[in-house]
Amino acid sequence: VQLVESGGGLVQPGGSLRLSCAASGFTFESADMAWARQAPGKGLEWVSTISSDGGPYYVGSVKGRFTISRDNAKNMVYLQMNNLQPEDTAVYYCKMSRYRGQGTQVTVSS
């Protein structure tokens, strides 16, 4: 299993970023995919899941601001993040079951 995230960066409050995750080594279209994040000094926090049938789920703090999606033809999962706030600053990880990628840093700061 390989999960490779990209798309992180530095953004001002209120800005947007789109994270991407390239997946390989398993049957992607059958897998539930997720995003999690770890802020400095804190534990890993689940952010969002998209099930194999496309049903999205979000943690309350990102509902209405983040959108998860997937492209089964490309083995990709995305996280569109709008209206970012300083509390969204974290390393964001793509996850499938017990596997996760190396993470991509998102920093929200003016």
C-alpha positions as CSV (number, residue, x, y, z in Angstrom):
1,V,0.0,0.0,0.0
2,Q,1.3,3.4,-0.9
3,L,-0.4,6.7,-0.2
4,V,1.2,10.0,-1.3
5,E,-0.2,13.3,-0.3
6,S,0.4,16.7,-1.9
7,G,-1.0,20.1,-2.0
8,G,-0.2,21.5,1.4
9,G,1.3,24.9,2.0
10,L,1.0,28.3,3.7
11,V,-2.3,30.1,3.3
12,Q,-3.9,33.2,5.0
13,P,-7.0,32.8,7.1
14,G,-10.0,32.5,4.9
15,G,-8.0,31.0,2.1
16,S,-8.3,27.7,0.3
17,L,-6.2,24.6,-0.4
18,R,-6.8,21.4,-2.2
19,L,-5.0,18.3,-0.9
20,S,-4.5,15.3,-3.2
21,C,-3.7,11.7,-2.3
22,A,-2.4,9.2,-4.9
23,A,-3.1,5.7,-3.9
24,S,-1.7,2.4,-5.1
25,G,-1.2,-1.2,-4.0
26,F,-4.8,-2.1,-3.2
27,T,-8.2,-2.2,-4.8
28,F,-8.9,1.5,-4.6
29,E,-12.6,1.5,-5.7
30,S,-13.5,-0.9,-2.8
31,A,-11.7,1.0,-0.1
32,D,-13.0,3.6,2.3
33,M,-10.6,6.5,2.2
34,A,-10.0,9.1,4.9
35,W,-8.1,12.3,5.8
36,A,-6.7,12.8,9.3
37,R,-4.6,15.6,10.7
38,Q,-2.2,16.2,13.5
39,A,-1.7,19.6,14.9
40,P,1.5,20.5,16.8
41,G,1.6,18.9,20.2
42,K,-1.7,17.1,19.6
43,G,-2.8,13.6,18.7
44,L,-4.1,12.4,15.3
45,E,-7.6,13.7,14.6
46,W,-9.9,12.2,12.0
47,V,-11.2,14.8,9.6
48,S,-13.2,13.1,6.8
49,T,-14.0,9.8,5.2
50,I,-15.4,9.0,1.8
51,S,-16.8,5.5,1.6
52,S,-16.4,3.2,-1.4
53,D,-19.9,4.2,-2.6
54,G,-19.0,7.9,-2.3
55,G,-20.7,8.7,1.0
56,P,-18.8,11.6,2.8
57,Y,-18.4,12.1,6.5
58,Y,-16.8,15.0,8.3
59,V,-15.8,16.0,11.8
60,G,-18.0,18.8,13.0
61,S,-15.3,21.4,13.0
62,V,-14.8,21.2,9.2
63,K,-18.4,20.6,8.0
64,G,-19.4,23.2,5.5
65,R,-15.8,24.2,4.8
66,F,-14.1,21.0,3.6
67,T,-15.2,18.6,0.8
68,I,-13.8,15.2,0.3
69,S,-14.0,13.5,-3.1
70,R,-12.5,10.6,-5.0
71,D,-11.7,9.6,-8.6
72,N,-11.7,5.9,-8.9
73,A,-10.4,6.0,-12.4
74,K,-7.2,7.8,-11.2
75,N,-6.9,6.2,-7.7
76,M,-7.0,9.6,-6.2
77,V,-8.7,11.2,-3.2
78,Y,-9.0,14.9,-2.6
79,L,-9.8,17.3,0.2
80,Q,-10.9,20.7,-0.8
81,M,-10.5,23.0,2.1
82,N,-12.2,26.5,2.1
83,N,-12.3,29.2,4.7
84,L,-9.2,27.9,6.4
85,Q,-8.5,29.0,9.9
86,P,-5.4,29.0,12.1
87,E,-6.8,26.0,14.0
88,D,-6.7,24.0,10.8
89,T,-2.9,24.2,10.9
90,A,-1.6,20.6,11.0
91,V,0.0,17.8,9.0
92,Y,-2.7,16.2,7.0
93,Y,-2.5,12.5,6.3
94,C,-4.3,10.3,3.7
95,K,-5.4,7.1,5.3
96,M,-6.8,3.7,4.2
97,S,-7.5,1.3,7.0
98,R,-4.3,1.2,9.2
99,Y,-2.1,2.7,6.5
100,R,-1.3,6.4,6.1
101,G,1.0,8.5,3.9
102,Q,3.9,10.7,4.9
103,G,1.6,13.7,5.3
104,T,1.5,17.2,3.9
105,Q,1.9,20.4,6.0
106,V,-0.9,22.9,6.0
107,T,-0.2,26.2,7.8
108,V,-2.8,28.9,8.1
109,S,-1.3,32.2,9.2
110,S,-1.4,35.8,8.4
